[in-house]
């Protein structure tokens, strides 16, 4: 059984402590711990967090291995400090059966860079017409608890109600991509001043907000759990805040890019900024930050959406929607939330580890950094500053909106059940 001593790290940003890992478990937390033959990681000035958990990752395998694979995606996750990711169902074939979710789950186990928990499709083929095999996916080896047609909205209210009723039986959750399809036909970017000036089809905020309003009411009626994917508008924040005040069992996520970037960037016509939901206004960005700080928005989720070069290096209208995010998420959160004083590092641990693990029922993840707990840990150098260079990404794709932008913080070590998946900034 290998031992590792992390010496002098600020646990959740607090006082410097030593953390001794023995095998798969945290053996001891304290000061002045003896090394006793352990590998020593000198961590003075660094922040020790529980391993990050991403509730919204696109790994693309099976079917789009030209964009990403489970191996490359989990390597990217480890590089970004993640020990668990939830893989979205919009693969080819769609993850709407026990067989497909088990395939993704076992690939994650084989590669070993982080735990992979498949998300099952809500409807067959993501077509929104017939419920998928929700029970069979839950009972499979993958043990699916989160279901989503992400990339498409479950826009049929009856189907959404039935899904909420079905997953209630085993404590599952439906994660909704809130987009009224009729209101977003031909949409290319956020509907507003910039879209009017550029002559691009607009994606109005109400298309998101109307679905969220409907779904929180359905969740209240059924007594089930609903999770809102990539919430992006100030109006959506107010609806979720109202729903929580009524005691409705709703949770919500925000992406790093919606915490930082605005629709003004679309003036460049650079397709790297094309994403769904689209980049919104400065007012929306500020509302999202405040909502993440006060707990209205529960978690940060990357919506890591890799695309091959040819799907982004083209004219705006033809480009695919999405951005990679696993390797930059923590830096963006440090920049937008920690350095602005909206969150401390304990708050980051809550929004990026504790709560996503709880929502997705990720066993062994999102646990306290204390003796007897699984050694799923992330070590961060918050003093680092440097430009983002996608050439160094572990992801197979390079469609990052941050290329050349200077961001703070760097993950130096990631431990999955005591085994280093990232050591001194290099993948193990």
Sine and cosine of phi, psi and omega as CSV:
sin_phi,cos_phi,sin_psi,cos_psi,sin_omega,cos_omega
0.00,0.00,0.85,-0.53,-0.03,-1.00
-0.98,0.17,0.48,-0.88,0.05,-1.00
-0.85,-0.53,0.59,-0.81,0.10,-1.00
-0.71,-0.70,0.74,-0.68,0.07,-1.00
-0.94,-0.34,0.91,-0.42,0.11,-0.99
-1.00,-0.02,0.92,-0.39,-0.18,-0.98
-0.97,-0.25,0.84,-0.55,0.16,-0.99
0.98,0.22,0.42,0.91,0.02,-1.00
-0.99,0.10,0.52,-0.85,0.09,-1.00
-1.00,0.08,0.98,-0.21,-0.06,-1.00
-0.94,0.34,0.88,-0.48,-0.07,-1.00
0.81,0.59,0.49,0.87,0.04,-1.00
0.99,0.12,0.09,1.00,-0.03,-1.00
-1.00,0.01,-0.57,-0.82,-0.02,-1.00
-0.93,0.37,0.51,-0.86,0.02,-1.00
-0.91,0.41,0.74,-0.68,0.01,-1.00
-0.62,-0.79,0.28,-0.96,0.13,-0.99
-0.99,-0.17,0.60,-0.80,0.05,-1.00
-0.79,-0.61,0.87,-0.49,0.00,-1.00
-0.98,-0.18,0.85,-0.53,0.07,-1.00
-0.98,-0.20,0.79,-0.61,0.05,-1.00
-0.82,-0.57,0.95,-0.33,-0.08,-1.00
0.92,0.38,-0.83,-0.56,-0.06,-1.00
-1.00,-0.10,0.05,1.00,-0.21,-0.98
-0.80,-0.60,0.49,-0.87,0.19,-0.98
-0.97,0.25,0.90,-0.44,-0.06,-1.00
-1.00,0.08,-0.60,0.80,-0.10,-1.00
-0.35,-0.94,0.57,-0.82,0.11,-0.99
-0.77,-0.63,0.80,-0.60,-0.03,-1.00
-0.02,-1.00,-0.33,-0.94,0.03,-1.00
-0.86,-0.51,0.57,-0.82,0.02,-1.00
0.92,0.40,0.50,0.86,-0.01,-1.00
-0.94,0.34,0.68,-0.73,0.03,-1.00
-0.95,0.30,0.55,-0.84,-0.02,-1.00
-0.95,0.31,-0.64,0.76,0.04,-1.00
0.72,0.69,0.77,0.63,0.07,-1.00
0.99,0.16,0.06,1.00,-0.01,-1.00
-0.98,0.19,0.44,-0.90,0.20,-0.98
-0.93,0.37,0.78,-0.62,-0.08,-1.00
-0.97,-0.23,0.77,-0.63,0.12,-0.99
-0.94,-0.34,0.93,-0.37,0.02,-1.00
-0.98,0.22,0.87,-0.49,-0.18,-0.98
-0.81,-0.59,0.46,0.89,0.00,-1.00
-0.86,0.50,0.76,-0.65,0.01,-1.00
0.99,0.14,-0.05,1.00,-0.03,-1.00
-0.99,-0.16,0.36,-0.93,-0.03,-1.00
-0.97,-0.22,0.77,-0.63,0.06,-1.00
-0.97,-0.25,0.85,-0.53,-0.02,-1.00
-0.87,-0.50,0.39,-0.92,0.21,-0.98
-0.89,0.45,0.49,-0.87,0.01,-1.00
-0.78,0.62,0.70,-0.71,-0.04,-1.00
-0.94,0.33,0.47,-0.88,-0.02,-1.00
-0.79,-0.61,0.83,-0.56,0.01,-1.00
-0.95,-0.31,0.89,-0.46,-0.04,-1.00
-0.99,0.10,0.04,1.00,-0.12,-0.99
-0.47,-0.88,1.00,0.06,-0.02,-1.00
-0.79,-0.61,0.65,-0.76,0.13,-0.99
-0.96,-0.27,0.92,-0.39,0.01,-1.00
-0.99,-0.13,-0.17,0.98,0.16,-0.99
0.94,0.35,-0.36,0.93,0.00,-1.00
-1.00,-0.03,0.75,-0.66,0.14,0.99
-1.00,0.08,0.43,-0.90,0.23,-0.97
0.94,-0.34,-0.56,0.83,0.01,-1.00
-0.81,-0.59,0.81,0.59,-0.01,-1.00
-0.92,0.38,-0.18,0.98,0.11,-0.99
-0.95,0.30,-0.36,0.93,0.03,-1.00
-1.00,-0.04,-0.72,0.69,-0.08,-1.00
-0.24,-0.97,0.38,-0.93,0.16,-0.99
-0.78,-0.62,0.18,-0.98,0.07,-1.00
-0.87,0.50,-0.62,0.79,0.02,-1.00
-0.90,0.43,-0.81,0.59,-0.05,-1.00
-0.92,0.39,-0.59,0.81,0.01,-1.00
-0.92,0.40,-0.63,0.77,0.00,-1.00
-0.97,0.23,-0.46,0.89,0.14,-0.99
-0.91,0.41,-0.66,0.76,0.09,-1.00
-0.89,0.46,-0.63,0.77,0.02,-1.00
-0.88,0.47,-0.73,0.68,0.03,-1.00
-0.87,0.49,-0.63,0.78,0.03,-1.00
-0.89,0.46,-0.52,0.86,0.00,-1.00
-1.00,-0.01,0.04,1.00,0.04,-1.00
1.00,-0.08,0.17,0.99,-0.04,-1.00
-1.00,-0.01,0.65,-0.76,0.11,-0.99
-0.92,-0.38,-0.13,0.99,0.03,-1.00
-0.49,-0.87,0.73,-0.69,0.09,-1.00
-0.74,-0.67,0.51,-0.86,0.07,-1.00
-0.97,-0.26,0.87,-0.49,-0.14,-0.99
-1.00,-0.06,0.85,-0.53,-0.04,-1.00
-0.92,0.40,0.35,-0.94,-0.21,-0.98
-1.00,0.01,-0.09,1.00,-0.11,-0.99
-0.99,0.11,0.88,0.48,0.06,-1.00
-0.98,-0.20,-0.06,-1.00,0.03,-1.00
-0.76,-0.65,0.98,-0.20,0.12,0.99
-0.96,0.27,0.32,-0.95,0.03,-1.00
-0.89,0.45,0.59,-0.80,0.04,-1.00
-0.98,0.18,0.95,0.31,-0.03,-1.00
-0.88,-0.47,0.18,0.98,0.04,-1.00
-0.71,-0.71,0.29,-0.96,0.04,-1.00
-0.88,0.48,-0.58,0.81,-0.04,-1.00
-0.89,0.45,-0.69,0.73,-0.04,-1.00
-0.95,0.31,-0.69,0.72,-0.02,-1.00
-0.91,0.41,-0.56,0.83,0.06,-1.00
-0.92,0.39,-0.60,0.80,0.05,-1.00
-0.86,0.51,-0.75,0.66,-0.01,-1.00
-0.90,0.43,-0.68,0.73,0.01,-1.00
-0.86,0.50,-0.71,0.71,-0.04,-1.00
-0.95,0.32,-0.55,0.84,0.09,-1.00
-0.88,0.47,-0.65,0.76,0.06,-1.00
-0.88,0.47,-0.67,0.74,0.02,-1.00
-0.90,0.44,-0.65,0.76,-0.03,-1.00
-0.91,0.41,-0.65,0.76,-0.10,-1.00
-0.98,0.18,-0.61,0.79,0.22,-0.98
0.97,0.23,0.22,0.97,0.02,-1.00
-1.00,0.10,-0.45,0.89,0.17,-0.99
-0.28,-0.96,0.27,-0.96,0.05,-1.00
-0.96,0.27,0.67,-0.74,0.02,-1.00
-0.90,-0.43,0.87,-0.49,0.05,-1.00
-0.93,-0.36,0.94,-0.33,-0.01,-1.00
-0.91,0.41,0.58,-0.81,0.19,-0.98
-0.99,-0.16,0.74,-0.67,-0.01,-1.00
-1.00,0.02,0.52,-0.85,0.08,-1.00
-0.92,0.38,0.54,-0.84,0.09,-1.00
-0.97,0.24,-0.67,0.74,-0.05,-1.00
-0.84,-0.53,0.40,-0.92,-0.02,-1.00
-0.88,0.48,0.83,-0.56,0.03,-1.00
0.90,0.43,0.26,0.97,-0.07,-1.00
0.86,0.51,0.43,0.90,-0.10,-1.00
-1.00,0.00,-0.13,0.99,0.09,-1.00
0.96,0.28,0.28,0.96,-0.11,-0.99
-0.93,-0.36,-0.52,0.85,-0.09,-1.00
-0.60,-0.80,0.71,-0.70,0.01,-1.00
-0.87,0.50,0.66,-0.75,0.08,-1.00
-0.97,0.24,-0.04,-1.00,-0.05,-1.00
-0.98,0.18,0.94,0.34,-0.11,-0.99
-0.89,0.46,-0.73,0.68,-0.02,-1.00
-0.90,0.43,-0.68,0.73,0.00,-1.00
-0.90,0.43,-0.62,0.79,0.03,-1.00
-0.93,0.38,-0.60,0.80,0.05,-1.00
-0.92,0.39,-0.63,0.78,-0.03,-1.00
-0.99,0.15,-0.14,0.99,-0.02,-1.00
-0.95,0.32,0.08,-1.00,0.04,-1.00
-0.87,0.49,-0.44,0.90,0.00,-1.00
-0.96,0.27,-0.37,0.93,0.04,-1.00
0.83,0.55,0.75,0.66,-0.11,-0.99
-0.89,0.45,0.75,-0.66,0.06,-1.00
-0.86,-0.51,-0.30,0.95,-0.02,-1.00
-0.92,-0.40,0.71,-0.70,-0.04,-1.00
-0.77,-0.63,0.70,-0.71,-0.05,-1.00
-0.39,-0.92,0.59,-0.81,0.17,-0.99
-0.99,-0.15,0.44,0.90,-0.14,-0.99
-0.71,0.71,0.66,-0.76,-0.21,-0.98
0.97,-0.22,-0.47,0.88,0.12,-0.99
-0.70,-0.72,0.48,-0.88,0.03,-1.00
-1.00,-0.03,0.65,-0.76,0.22,-0.98
-0.98,0.21,1.00,0.03,-0.16,-0.99
-1.00,0.05,-0.28,0.96,0.03,-1.00
-0.98,0.18,0.89,-0.46,-0.08,-1.00
-0.89,0.46,-0.57,0.82,0.00,-1.00
-0.93,0.37,-0.70,0.72,0.04,-1.00
-0.88,0.47,-0.68,0.73,0.00,-1.00
-0.89,0.46,-0.68,0.73,0.03,-1.00
-0.87,0.49,-0.71,0.70,-0.02,-1.00
-0.89,0.46,-0.63,0.77,0.02,-1.00
-0.90,0.44,-0.69,0.72,0.03,-1.00
-0.89,0.46,-0.63,0.77,0.03,-1.00
-0.91,0.41,-0.67,0.75,-0.07,-1.00
-0.91,0.41,-0.76,0.65,-0.09,-1.00
-0.95,0.31,-0.36,0.93,0.03,-1.00
-0.85,0.52,-0.53,0.85,-0.07,-1.00
-0.88,0.47,-0.48,0.87,-0.01,-1.00
-0.84,-0.55,0.33,0.94,0.08,-1.00
0.96,0.28,0.41,0.91,0.01,-1.00
-0.99,0.16,-0.02,-1.00,-0.01,-1.00
-0.62,-0.78,0.61,-0.79,0.11,-0.99
-0.99,-0.16,0.83,-0.56,0.01,-1.00
-0.98,-0.22,0.92,-0.39,-0.15,-0.99
-0.99,-0.13,0.76,-0.65,0.21,-0.98
-1.00,0.07,0.98,-0.18,-0.17,-0.98
-0.99,0.13,0.99,-0.16,-0.02,-1.00
-0.43,-0.90,0.97,-0.24,0.06,-1.00
-0.92,0.40,0.92,-0.38,-0.17,-0.99
-0.90,0.43,-0.56,0.83,-0.04,-1.00
-0.93,0.36,-0.46,0.89,-0.02,-1.00
-1.00,0.08,-0.11,0.99,-0.07,-1.00
-0.82,-0.57,0.32,0.95,0.03,-1.00
-0.88,0.47,0.81,-0.59,0.01,-1.00
0.96,0.27,0.18,0.98,-0.05,-1.00
-0.94,0.34,0.66,-0.75,-0.02,-1.00
-0.86,-0.51,-0.36,0.93,-0.04,-1.00
-0.26,-0.97,0.02,-1.00,0.05,-1.00
-0.85,0.53,0.70,-0.71,0.07,-1.00
-0.98,0.21,0.85,-0.52,-0.02,-1.00
0.08,-1.00,-0.38,-0.92,-0.05,-1.00
-0.87,0.50,-0.70,0.71,-0.07,-1.00
-0.92,0.39,-0.68,0.73,0.00,-1.00
-0.89,0.45,-0.60,0.80,0.03,-1.00
-0.91,0.41,-0.66,0.75,-0.02,-1.00
-0.94,0.34,-0.57,0.82,-0.04,-1.00
-1.00,0.05,-0.27,0.96,-0.02,-1.00
0.96,0.27,0.46,0.89,0.03,-1.00
-0.99,-0.16,0.57,-0.82,0.00,-1.00
-0.86,0.51,0.71,-0.70,-0.11,-0.99
-1.00,-0.08,0.58,-0.81,0.07,-1.00
-0.95,-0.31,0.99,-0.10,-0.14,-0.99
-0.96,0.29,0.52,-0.85,0.02,-1.00
-0.84,0.54,-0.57,0.82,-0.06,-1.00
-0.90,0.43,-0.39,0.92,0.04,-1.00
-0.91,0.42,-0.54,0.84,0.09,-1.00
-0.98,0.17,-0.73,0.69,-0.14,-0.99
-0.92,0.39,-0.58,0.81,-0.02,-1.00
-0.92,0.40,-0.61,0.79,0.03,-1.00
-0.94,0.34,-0.67,0.75,0.02,-1.00
-0.88,0.48,-0.70,0.72,0.01,-1.00
-0.87,0.50,-0.71,0.70,0.03,-1.00
-0.88,0.48,-0.70,0.71,-0.13,-0.99
-0.96,0.28,-0.55,0.84,0.06,-1.00
-0.93,0.36,-0.54,0.84,0.06,-1.00
-0.94,0.34,-0.63,0.78,0.08,-1.00
-0.89,0.45,-0.67,0.74,0.02,-1.00
-0.89,0.46,-0.62,0.78,0.05,-1.00
-0.91,0.42,-0.69,0.73,-0.02,-1.00
-0.89,0.45,-0.67,0.75,-0.06,-1.00
-0.99,0.12,-0.45,0.89,-0.10,-0.99
0.98,0.22,0.62,0.78,-0.08,-1.00
-0.85,-0.53,0.04,-1.00,-0.02,-1.00
-0.99,-0.16,0.71,-0.71,0.12,-0.99
-0.77,-0.64,0.64,-0.77,0.02,-1.00
-0.86,-0.51,0.73,-0.69,-0.03,-1.00
-0.99,-0.13,0.88,-0.47,0.03,-1.00
-0.96,0.26,0.50,-0.87,0.14,-0.99
0.45,0.89,0.85,0.52,0.07,-1.00
-0.87,0.50,0.69,-0.73,-0.18,-0.98
-0.70,-0.72,-0.02,1.00,-0.06,-1.00
-0.80,-0.60,0.39,-0.92,0.05,-1.00
-0.89,0.45,-0.59,0.81,0.03,-1.00
-0.91,0.41,-0.61,0.79,0.05,-1.00
-0.89,0.46,-0.62,0.79,0.05,-1.00
-0.85,0.53,-0.72,0.70,-0.04,-1.00
-0.91,0.41,-0.60,0.80,0.03,-1.00
-0.91,0.41,-0.70,0.71,0.01,-1.00
-0.91,0.42,-0.64,0.77,0.03,-1.00
-0.88,0.48,-0.68,0.73,0.04,-1.00
-0.89,0.45,-0.70,0.72,-0.02,-1.00
-0.88,0.47,-0.67,0.74,0.02,-1.00
-0.91,0.41,-0.57,0.82,0.02,-1.00
-0.91,0.41,-0.39,0.92,0.06,-1.00
-1.00,0.03,-0.08,1.00,-0.01,-1.00
1.00,0.09,0.25,0.97,0.03,-1.00
-0.95,0.31,0.66,-0.75,-0.07,-1.00
-0.99,0.12,0.96,0.26,-0.02,-1.00
-0.86,-0.51,0.65,-0.76,0.15,-0.99
-0.81,-0.59,0.32,-0.95,-0.06,-1.00
-0.55,-0.83,0.44,-0.90,0.02,-1.00
-0.82,-0.57,0.40,-0.92,0.14,-0.99
-0.77,-0.63,0.55,-0.83,0.03,-1.00
-1.00,0.01,0.39,-0.92,0.09,-1.00
-0.85,0.52,-0.65,0.76,-0.06,-1.00
-0.92,0.38,-0.48,0.88,0.06,-1.00
-0.98,0.21,-0.21,0.98,0.10,-1.00
-1.00,0.08,-0.20,0.98,-0.14,-0.99
-0.79,-0.61,-0.68,0.74,-0.19,-0.98
-0.99,-0.14,0.49,-0.87,0.01,-1.00
-0.82,-0.58,0.18,-0.98,-0.03,-1.00
-0.93,0.37,-0.21,0.98,0.08,-1.00
-0.86,0.51,-0.47,0.88,-0.01,-1.00
-0.92,0.40,-0.36,0.93,-0.02,-1.00
-0.93,0.37,-0.30,0.95,0.05,-1.00
-0.85,0.53,-0.39,0.92,0.03,-1.00
-0.97,0.25,-0.25,0.97,-0.10,-1.00
0.85,0.53,0.38,0.93,0.05,-1.00
-0.99,0.12,0.90,-0.44,-0.07,-1.00
-0.88,0.47,-0.18,0.98,0.05,-1.00
-0.89,0.46,-0.37,0.93,0.00,-1.00
-1.00,-0.06,0.11,0.99,0.01,-1.00
-1.00,0.02,0.85,-0.52,-0.13,-0.99
-0.44,-0.90,0.35,-0.94,0.00,-1.00
-0.77,-0.64,0.87,-0.50,-0.05,1.00
-0.90,0.43,0.37,-0.93,-0.13,-0.99
-0.96,0.27,0.26,-0.96,0.16,-0.99
-0.88,0.48,0.70,-0.72,-0.08,-1.00
-0.97,-0.25,-0.39,-0.92,-0.08,-1.00
-1.00,-0.02,0.20,-0.98,0.07,-1.00
-0.86,0.51,-0.61,0.79,0.04,-1.00
-0.87,0.49,-0.68,0.73,0.03,-1.00
-0.90,0.44,-0.70,0.71,-0.01,-1.00
-0.84,0.54,-0.73,0.69,-0.01,-1.00
-0.90,0.43,-0.62,0.78,0.03,-1.00
-0.91,0.42,-0.62,0.78,0.01,-1.00
-0.92,0.40,-0.67,0.75,0.03,-1.00
-0.88,0.48,-0.72,0.69,0.00,-1.00
-0.89,0.45,-0.62,0.78,-0.01,-1.00
-0.93,0.36,-0.58,0.81,0.08,-1.00
-0.92,0.39,-0.62,0.79,-0.01,-1.00
-0.92,0.39,-0.65,0.76,-0.08,-1.00
-1.00,0.00,-0.02,1.00,0.09,-1.00
1.00,-0.04,-0.03,1.00,0.08,-1.00
-0.88,0.48,-0.72,0.69,0.21,-0.98
-1.00,0.00,0.80,-0.60,-0.16,-0.99
-0.99,0.17,-0.63,0.78,-0.20,-0.98
-0.59,-0.80,0.27,-0.96,0.23,-0.97
-0.98,-0.21,0.77,-0.64,0.07,-1.00
-0.75,-0.67,0.63,-0.78,-0.21,-0.98
-0.97,0.25,-0.54,0.84,-0.23,-0.97
0.78,0.62,0.65,0.76,0.04,-1.00
-0.81,0.59,0.93,-0.37,-0.12,-0.99
-0.78,-0.62,0.99,0.12,-0.05,-1.00
-0.96,0.28,0.60,-0.80,0.08,-1.00
-0.67,-0.74,0.56,-0.83,0.07,-1.00
-0.93,0.38,0.33,-0.94,-0.09,-1.00
-0.78,0.62,-0.70,0.71,-0.10,-0.99
-0.93,0.38,-0.36,0.93,0.02,-1.00
-0.99,0.14,-0.19,0.98,0.04,-1.00
-0.89,-0.45,-0.47,0.88,-0.02,-1.00
-1.00,0.04,0.94,0.33,-0.05,-1.00
-0.36,-0.93,-0.03,-1.00,0.01,-1.00
-0.92,0.39,0.43,-0.90,-0.12,-0.99
-0.80,0.59,-0.75,0.66,-0.11,-0.99
-0.89,0.46,-0.50,0.86,-0.05,-1.00
-1.00,0.00,-0.19,0.98,-0.12,-0.99
-0.96,0.28,0.52,-0.86,0.09,-1.00
-0.96,0.29,0.41,-0.91,0.03,-1.00
-1.00,-0.08,0.71,-0.70,0.11,-0.99
0.66,-0.75,0.36,-0.93,-0.03,-1.00
-0.65,-0.76,0.54,-0.84,0.17,-0.98
-0.98,0.21,0.46,-0.89,-0.09,-1.00
-0.48,-0.88,-0.21,0.98,-0.11,-0.99
-0.88,0.48,-0.60,0.80,-0.13,-0.99
-1.00,0.03,-0.11,0.99,-0.01,-1.00
-0.86,-0.51,-0.12,0.99,-0.15,-0.99
-0.84,0.53,-0.76,0.66,-0.07,-1.00
-0.91,0.42,-0.60,0.80,0.04,-1.00
-0.90,0.44,-0.67,0.75,0.01,-1.00
-0.91,0.41,-0.64,0.76,0.03,-1.00
-0.91,0.40,-0.65,0.76,0.08,-1.00
-0.86,0.51,-0.70,0.72,-0.04,-1.00
-0.92,0.40,-0.72,0.70,-0.13,-0.99
-1.00,0.04,-0.45,0.89,-0.13,-0.99
-0.91,-0.42,-0.68,0.73,-0.04,-1.00
-0.98,0.18,-0.76,0.66,-0.05,-1.00
-0.95,0.33,-0.29,0.96,0.08,-1.00
-1.00,-0.03,-0.09,1.00,0.02,-1.00
0.99,0.14,0.14,0.99,-0.02,-1.00
-0.98,0.19,-0.50,0.87,0.05,-1.00
-0.68,-0.73,0.54,-0.84,0.23,-0.97
-0.99,-0.11,-0.01,-1.00,-0.07,-1.00
-0.93,0.38,-0.49,0.87,0.09,-1.00
-0.90,0.43,-0.59,0.81,0.06,-1.00
-0.92,0.39,-0.60,0.80,0.07,-1.00
-0.89,0.46,-0.70,0.71,0.04,-1.00
-0.86,0.50,-0.62,0.79,0.02,-1.00
-0.91,0.42,-0.73,0.68,-0.10,-1.00
-0.98,0.18,-0.37,0.93,-0.09,-1.00
-0.90,-0.43,-0.02,1.00,0.03,-1.00
-0.65,-0.76,-0.90,0.44,-0.11,-0.99
-0.85,0.52,-0.81,0.58,-0.09,-1.00
-0.95,0.31,-0.69,0.73,0.06,-1.00
-0.88,0.47,-0.57,0.82,0.06,-1.00
-0.90,0.43,-0.63,0.78,0.00,-1.00
-0.92,0.38,-0.70,0.72,-0.01,-1.00
-0.88,0.47,-0.69,0.72,-0.05,-1.00
-1.00,-0.01,0.02,1.00,-0.03,-1.00
0.82,0.57,0.73,0.68,0.00,-1.00
-0.99,0.12,1.00,-0.05,-0.08,-1.00
-0.86,0.50,0.76,-0.65,0.05,-1.00
1.00,0.05,-0.10,0.99,0.02,-1.00
-0.92,-0.39,0.32,-0.95,-0.03,-1.00
0.90,0.44,0.61,0.79,-0.04,-1.00
-0.97,-0.26,0.38,-0.92,0.02,-1.00
-0.88,0.47,0.46,-0.89,0.11,-0.99
-1.00,0.08,0.99,0.10,-0.06,-1.00
-0.47,-0.88,0.28,-0.96,-0.07,-1.00
-0.85,0.52,0.68,-0.74,0.03,-1.00
1.00,-0.03,-0.16,0.99,-0.01,-1.00
-1.00,0.01,0.41,-0.91,0.08,-1.00
-0.85,0.52,0.64,-0.77,-0.05,-1.00
-1.00,0.07,0.91,0.42,0.14,-0.99
-0.98,-0.20,0.97,-0.24,-0.23,-0.97
-0.64,-0.76,0.43,-0.90,0.04,-1.00
-0.73,-0.68,0.76,-0.65,0.00,-1.00
-0.93,-0.38,0.79,-0.62,-0.13,-0.99
-0.84,-0.54,0.68,-0.73,0.15,-0.99
-0.99,-0.14,0.99,-0.17,-0.10,-0.99
-0.97,0.25,-0.28,0.96,-0.04,-1.00
-0.99,0.16,-0.25,0.97,-0.03,-1.00
-0.90,0.43,0.62,-0.78,0.14,-0.99
-0.68,-0.73,0.70,-0.71,0.02,-1.00
-0.10,-1.00,0.35,-0.94,0.03,-1.00
-0.96,0.27,0.53,-0.85,0.05,-1.00
-0.97,0.23,0.81,-0.59,0.00,-1.00
-0.85,-0.53,0.98,-0.18,-0.04,-1.00
-0.89,0.45,-0.30,0.95,0.03,-1.00
-0.88,0.47,-0.41,0.91,0.02,-1.00
-1.00,-0.07,0.09,1.00,-0.02,-1.00
-0.93,0.37,0.54,-0.84,0.15,-0.99
-0.99,0.14,-0.41,0.91,0.06,-1.00
-0.87,0.49,0.50,-0.87,0.04,-1.00
-0.95,0.31,-0.38,0.92,-0.04,-1.00
-0.95,-0.31,0.31,-0.95,-0.13,-0.99
-0.81,-0.59,0.27,0.96,-0.09,-1.00
-0.98,0.18,0.93,0.38,0.05,-1.00
-0.98,-0.18,0.65,-0.76,0.06,-1.00
-0.99,0.14,-0.02,1.00,-0.11,-0.99
-0.97,-0.26,0.14,0.99,-0.05,-1.00
-0.81,0.59,0.82,-0.58,0.01,-1.00
0.99,0.13,-0.21,0.98,0.01,-1.00
-0.98,0.21,0.70,-0.72,0.04,-1.00
-0.99,0.15,0.82,-0.57,0.02,-1.00
-0.79,-0.61,0.46,-0.89,-0.01,-1.00
-1.00,0.03,0.32,-0.95,0.16,-0.99
0.99,0.17,0.55,-0.83,0.02,-1.00
-0.48,-0.88,0.77,-0.64,0.08,-1.00
-0.97,0.25,0.82,-0.57,-0.01,-1.00
-0.98,-0.21,-0.54,0.84,-0.03,-1.00
-0.63,-0.78,0.63,-0.78,0.16,-0.99
-0.75,-0.66,0.73,-0.68,0.01,-1.00
-0.86,-0.51,0.81,-0.58,0.08,-1.00
-0.94,-0.33,0.94,-0.33,-0.07,-1.00
0.74,0.67,0.73,0.68,0.11,-0.99
1.00,0.06,-0.19,0.98,-0.01,-1.00
-0.99,-0.16,0.77,-0.64,-0.02,-1.00
-0.94,0.33,0.87,-0.49,0.14,-0.99
-1.00,-0.09,-0.40,0.92,0.10,-0.99
-0.71,-0.70,0.79,-0.62,-0.03,-1.00
-0.73,-0.68,0.86,-0.51,-0.02,-1.00
0.81,0.58,0.64,0.77,0.05,-1.00
0.98,0.20,0.07,1.00,-0.02,-1.00
-0.87,-0.50,0.67,-0.74,0.01,-1.00
-0.90,0.44,0.69,-0.73,0.03,-1.00
-0.96,0.27,0.00,0.00,0.00,0.00
